[in-house]
Amino acid sequence: MGSCDFAVPYTRQSGNAPEFIVANTLDTQYSLYWIDTDSGQPYLDNVYATLNLNEMYSADFWTVGDRMMVTDSDDAAFLCLKKKTVRRGKRLGISNGLMFSLK
């Protein structure tokens, strides 16, 4: 398992985060996992999405402060994300071939 700065225990905030979207723009397949609040480790028993080239994941049920880990096919951490309260429609940008935005 790789590592990332957000893979530590954390406290969720109150309130819902805006719709969260991740799009894969690379040929490499990636998986999305929720990071557990108590252990700070990804919950590998439940993959939220496995994204191939040009596939997207979106959800509107997350809480502000929730964290996700993006892993490669070997479950090595590629990138970690923290859901924030931001203005709707704000694009968070592209990192290592993955696009993130909030609606």
N, C-alpha and C positions, 0 to 999 in steps of 0.2 A: 504494500500500500504506500503510495506516495504521501506527500504532506502538503498542507496549505495553512496560511495564517488564521483562517476562520474555523479550523478543525480543533476547537477547544470548547469546553462547557460554556454555555451562555444562557441568558435570560430572555425569554420572548417578551415583547412589548404588547400593549393592548392595541386593538384596532387591526383592520384588515389591510394588507398590502394591495396595491393595484394589481391588475392582471399582469402576470409575469410571462415573458416569452423568451425562449432560447431557440436559435436556429443554427444548425450545423452547416458551414460552408466549405467543409473539408471532406476529402475522401475517407478519412478515418472515422470509424464508428465510436460514439461516445455514449455513456450512460449517466443519468442524473439520479442522485441519491439525496435524501434529506439527512442533515447532520443532527444527531440526537442532542437535546439540550443538556442532559446530565453528563453524558460521557464525552461529548465533543467528537464522536466518531460517526462516520456515515452508517446509516442503517442499511446494510447490504442485503438484508432479506427482502427488501421492497424497492425495486427499481421503478422510479417514476416515469422514466422514458429511456429508450435506447434510440439514438438518433444517427441515421446514416446521412450521406450527402444530401443537402437541401431539405431535410426534414425538420419540423418544428415541434416544440412542446409549449403549451400554454396552459395556465391555470389561474383561477381567481379565488382560491380558497386559502391562500397562505396568510400567515400573521406577520405583522411588521417585526423584523428581527430574525425571522426564520432563515436558516442557512441551508445551502445545497452544495454538494460536491459533484463536480464533473470528472468522470474517470474514463480511462481508455479500456480496451477489451480485457486487460489484465487487472483491472480495478486499481490501477495506479492513479493517484490524484493528478488531474490536469489543471484544474482551476476550481476555486471555491467562490460562492456567491452569497451575499447577504441582502435580504429583501428590505428595502427602505420605503419610507413615505416620500414620494417625489411627485412632482406635477404630472398629471396624466398626459400621455403622449410623448413623454420624454424618452429619447433613445439613449440607452446607456453606452452603446458603442460596440466595437468588435475587438475581441481579444483572442489571439491564437486561433483564428478561424471560426470562432463562435460569436454569434450576434445576440445581444441581450437588449431587451426593451421592456418598458412598462406601459400599459395602455391606460 
